[in-house]
Amino acid sequence: MLDVKFIRENTELVKQALKNRGYDFDLDAFLQLDEKRRDLIKKIENIRFQ
């Protein structure tokens, strides 16, 4: 299993590896969801500390 941070930092490498292995995976959608997740976590933390 790959670390999400590694995927974010090596997007093209991961895309090529998925293609080489024959996987049809929307990595861009995955990265968008990860970004939304990180934003929500930040918002929750800000609310907790208010």
DAPENOR-V285936 format. One record per residue. N is the residue number from 0. RES is the residue in one small letter. PHI is phi in whole degrees, 0 to 359 (none if undefined). PSI is psi as a letter, one per 40 degrees, with the letter a starting at -180 (* if undefined). BURIAL is I if it has 9 or more other ideal C-beta (glycine too) atoms within 8 Angstrom, else O. Layout:
# DAPENOR-V285936
N/RES/PHI/PSI/BURIAL
N/RES/PHI/PSI/BURIAL
This chain:
# DAPENOR-V285936
0/m/none/h/O
1/l/268/i/O
2/d/286/h/O
3/v/299/d/O
4/k/298/d/O
5/f/298/d/I
6/i/297/d/I
7/r/298/d/I
8/e/280/e/O
9/n/229/f/O
10/t/303/d/I
11/e/295/d/O
12/l/298/d/O
13/v/293/d/I
14/k/302/d/I
15/q/294/d/O
16/a/296/d/O
17/l/297/d/I
18/k/297/d/O
19/n/298/d/O
20/r/271/e/O
21/g/82/e/O
22/y/272/h/O
23/d/255/g/O
24/f/228/h/O
25/d/275/g/O
26/l/293/d/I
27/d/297/d/O
28/a/296/d/O
29/f/301/d/I
30/l/293/d/I
31/q/295/d/O
32/l/296/d/O
33/d/296/d/I
34/e/295/d/O
35/k/299/d/O
36/r/300/d/O
37/r/294/d/O
38/d/296/d/O
39/l/295/d/O
40/i/298/d/O
41/k/298/d/O
42/k/297/d/O
43/i/298/d/O
44/e/296/d/O
45/n/296/d/O
46/i/294/d/O
47/r/299/d/O
48/f/269/e/O
49/q/274/*/O
